[in-house]
Amino acid sequence: MSMKGQIKEAAGYVKEEAFEDGKSAKSQQKAQEGRNLRNEGRIEDGKAPKSDKPGAKH
């Protein structure tokens, strides 16, 4: 696992979690940006990207 990939995944997670409950279009956009960053880090580390919409609880 690369340090850069781990940092991107962690930063994307934080951004997604911070904006996931917002109802405005801007909040949803920021949550999606976080999800995209998180997936970019996951792909760099050879993991499968998350495919749920931002804020989906498992």
C-alpha positions as a Markdown table, in Angstrom:
| # | Residue | x | y | z |
|---|---|---|---|---|
| 1 | Met | 0.0 | 0.0 | 0.0 |
| 2 | Ser | 1.4 | 3.4 | -1.0 |
| 3 | Met | 1.4 | 6.2 | 1.5 |
| 4 | Lys | 0.0 | 8.6 | -1.1 |
| 5 | Gly | -2.9 | 6.2 | -1.8 |
| 6 | Gln | -3.6 | 5.9 | 1.9 |
| 7 | Ile | -3.6 | 9.7 | 2.4 |
| 8 | Lys | -6.0 | 10.2 | -0.5 |
| 9 | Glu | -8.3 | 7.6 | 0.7 |
| 10 | Ala | -8.3 | 9.0 | 4.3 |
| 11 | Ala | -8.8 | 12.6 | 3.0 |
| 12 | Gly | -11.6 | 11.6 | 0.7 |
| 13 | Tyr | -13.3 | 9.7 | 3.6 |
| 14 | Val | -13.2 | 12.7 | 5.8 |
| 15 | Lys | -14.5 | 15.1 | 3.1 |
| 16 | Glu | -17.3 | 12.6 | 2.2 |
| 17 | Glu | -18.3 | 12.2 | 5.8 |
| 18 | Ala | -18.3 | 15.9 | 6.5 |
| 19 | Phe | -20.7 | 16.7 | 3.7 |
| 20 | Glu | -22.8 | 13.5 | 3.3 |
| 21 | Asp | -25.8 | 14.7 | 5.3 |
| 22 | Gly | -26.1 | 18.1 | 3.6 |
| 23 | Lys | -29.2 | 18.5 | 1.5 |
| 24 | Ser | -27.9 | 21.3 | -0.7 |
| 25 | Ala | -26.5 | 20.6 | -4.1 |
| 26 | Lys | -23.1 | 22.1 | -3.0 |
| 27 | Ser | -22.9 | 19.7 | -0.1 |
| 28 | Gln | -23.8 | 16.7 | -2.3 |
| 29 | Gln | -21.1 | 17.8 | -4.8 |
| 30 | Lys | -18.5 | 18.1 | -2.0 |
| 31 | Ala | -19.5 | 14.6 | -0.8 |
| 32 | Gln | -19.0 | 13.2 | -4.3 |
| 33 | Glu | -15.6 | 14.9 | -4.6 |
| 34 | Gly | -14.6 | 13.2 | -1.4 |
| 35 | Arg | -15.9 | 9.8 | -2.7 |
| 36 | Asn | -13.9 | 10.4 | -5.9 |
| 37 | Leu | -10.7 | 11.2 | -4.0 |
| 38 | Arg | -11.3 | 8.2 | -1.8 |
| 39 | Asn | -11.7 | 5.9 | -4.8 |
| 40 | Glu | -8.6 | 7.3 | -6.4 |
| 41 | Gly | -6.6 | 6.4 | -3.4 |
| 42 | Arg | -8.2 | 2.9 | -3.2 |
| 43 | Ile | -7.4 | 2.3 | -6.9 |
| 44 | Glu | -3.7 | 3.3 | -6.4 |
| 45 | Asp | -3.5 | 0.7 | -3.6 |
| 46 | Gly | -5.1 | -2.0 | -5.7 |
| 47 | Lys | -8.4 | -2.0 | -4.0 |
| 48 | Ala | -11.8 | -1.9 | -5.6 |
| 49 | Pro | -13.5 | 1.5 | -5.7 |
| 50 | Lys | -16.6 | 2.2 | -3.6 |
| 51 | Ser | -19.6 | 2.1 | -5.8 |
| 52 | Asp | -22.3 | 3.3 | -3.4 |
| 53 | Lys | -23.5 | 6.9 | -3.6 |
| 54 | Pro | -21.7 | 9.2 | -1.0 |
| 55 | Gly | -23.1 | 8.8 | 2.5 |
| 56 | Ala | -24.5 | 5.3 | 2.0 |
| 57 | Lys | -24.4 | 3.4 | 5.2 |
| 58 | His | -23.5 | -0.3 | 5.2 |
